[in-house]
Amino acid sequence: MTAKTERAAAIRWIQNEMADYGLTMEELQAAGCFDPPPPPPPPPPPPVVCYRNAAGQSWDGTGEMPDWLQRAVNAGQSKGFYRSDSGRLSARQTEVSPC
């Protein structure tokens, strides 16, 4: 089937359905069938970075500790050494960070 014949078949199907249910274009418009779709929700904010190393690797503090941080802790480094400033409460923040 070509796109043109598929389109014609779809139009016939819609016309038949409208006739079967006794629907008019005005009723469909009033029901919002032709309204534009709502805008998509905004993307979720990026996770707060609680820990970051010099190579730029980061961890938000949830889930298992990443290998890079586990290796550093095993080598005797403090986890707090890698704590990021973005995980701390600033004067303008109203909520405590998850870090």
C-alpha positions, 0 to 999 in steps of 0.5 A: 500500500502506498502512503496515499492509499493508506491515508485514504483508507484512514480517512474512510475508517474515521468517517465510518467511525464518526457515522457509527457513533453519530459524531460531528466535527463540532463535537470532536472539536469541543472535546479537544480532539484537535487541540495541540498537545501539552508541552512536555514536562521539563527535564529533571534537574541534574543530580547534585554532585556531592563528591568529585575528583581531579579527573572530573569523575563525580558521585551524587552520594546515592547507590554504591560508592564508585570505584574511583572513590572506593579505591581512594578510601581504601588507599587511606584518603578521606571521603570528605577530601573529595566533597564538592562545594555544590553539595553544601548549603549556601546562604540562598538555598532553602533546602538542605542538599541530599549530600 
